[in-house]
Amino acid sequence: MTKTEPLLRVTNLKKYFPIKGGVFGRRVGDVKAVNDVSFEVYDKEVLGIVGESGCGKSTTGKALLRLIEPTEGSVYFQGEDITAKSPEEMRKMRRDMQIIFQDPYASLNPRHTVEKILGEPLLVHGVGSKAERRKKVEEILEIVGLPKEHASRYPHQFSGGQRQRIGIARALIVRPKLIVCDEPVSALDVSIQSQILNLMEDLQEDFGLTYIFIAHDLSVVKHISHRIGVMYLGKMVELSSNEDLYSEPLHPYTQSLLSAVPEPDPDMQKDRIVLEGDVPSPSDPPDGCAFHNRCPSCMEICKTVIPEFREVRKDHFTACHLYNEEQPVN
């Protein structure tokens, strides 16, 4: 992975969902699902995004592809601002930007055969004749580990792991450059998760893919990612290389998440950081740092001033007042 011009640059991304109330259904507030997130993704890189349920990671992934429209911010893909594209221009760009959904059953049309499901992206983007599309469908099925004869079957005739292979095949068939993986293994049995992860790793290497890998399981993200971003209540609180994040996490929230990861060695003793209180509502986030009401290292400044997301060590970013004294790296 070479750091040159990023394939994807996300700047101050926000996604608010309106809250309506009263007799006339007026807007009375907002759910701040994604609240000012910025990061970059480089060609052939796997960027993991982790956090608790409801932290905004899936909403971020869908907003990047404009499956849901961002409220504010910009998303640059290969230097082009996709938030300024018309629906028709965006449709053409989606050949290079695909998604694998969390639920492999809900994301597949139960009335369509696998051949129709996989052939539809080719049809939408005008790729090949009917015979050529059928050949591509058979080829991609074999690439993801399914017999080509399964093209005539329906989604309900497959297991969960097989359906997720079909979902991966659908994303891959148009040969995209970027794939957003929205918790692609969380709905699968543990025994199947490793098979799908290994398949995705092999495909990433064979096809030179770039992944944004969204998950809540830190061990899964560690296995596949080059860099990892940690989200909390709609914000990115830490971003660094895989090795740095696991060996020396900076943000107290990241430290608490890592302390909760089970150790395979039953004799190894581990200090668990137990957070107090509940996650605040994204419709009414606290003043200052969003994490301050649960943070064991909370200071007075944390209660009133939002910490800047900044580089405090080489290629290691965090949003925490504990590191205000450290000079940013040039």
Beta strands, then each sheet from edge to edge (+ up, - down):
strand 1: 8-21
strand 2: 26-41
strand 3: 46-50
strand 4: 72-77
strand 5: 80-81
strand 6: 97-100
strand 7: 178-182
strand 8: 210-214
strand 9: 227-232
strand 10: 235-241
strand 11: 310-313
strand 12: 316-318
sheet 1: 2+ 1- 4+ 5-
sheet 2: 6+ 7+ 8+ 3+ 9+ 10- 12+ 11-
end
